[in-house]
Amino acid sequence: FFFQAEDGIRDPLWSRGLGDVYKRQHIESAIRLKSSMLIAKKLTEIQEKDERVILMGDMNAEAYSNEIKFLLKEANLINTSKEEEGVATFHNFTGIEQGERIDYILVSPNISCHSFLIDRTPINQEKSLYPFDHLSII
């Protein structure tokens, strides 16, 4: 089972378009936690069938947040990142290396991750241009 969190773990209301995504991107932690609970419930049901689970994307929550801790514990997921805290995945088109790491690849215990990479390659080396405000995680 593959689930991609896009633009954060957020409330279950449907987005009304791209502008709505940006206005509601950094919502209250309590709402993200509730969303984490809903996701964990579904993923637990899937894992009970011995299915493999990958949860990935922009979750707008740092590794020490209650939302991520909850997903790791209650959904029985493993953070594939071996990176230290403070290694940025959100860089706002600057390429900075220190900052918020709010993008993840979380997997069920029956999946082995042999390597993890934050791709810091700009699309234009001379001008340091990046295609997105988040760096890709591989």
Salt bridges, closest charged atoms under 4 A:
ASP11 OD1 - ARG24 NH2 2.58
ASP20 OD1 - ARG16 NH2 3.20
ASP20 OD2 - ARG24 NH1 3.09
ASP58 OD2 - HIS134 NE2 3.53
GLU67 OE2 - ARG32 NE 2.63
GLU85 OE2 - ARG101 NH2 3.19
ASP103 OD2 - HIS134 ND1 2.75
ASP133 OD1 - HIS134 NE2 4.00
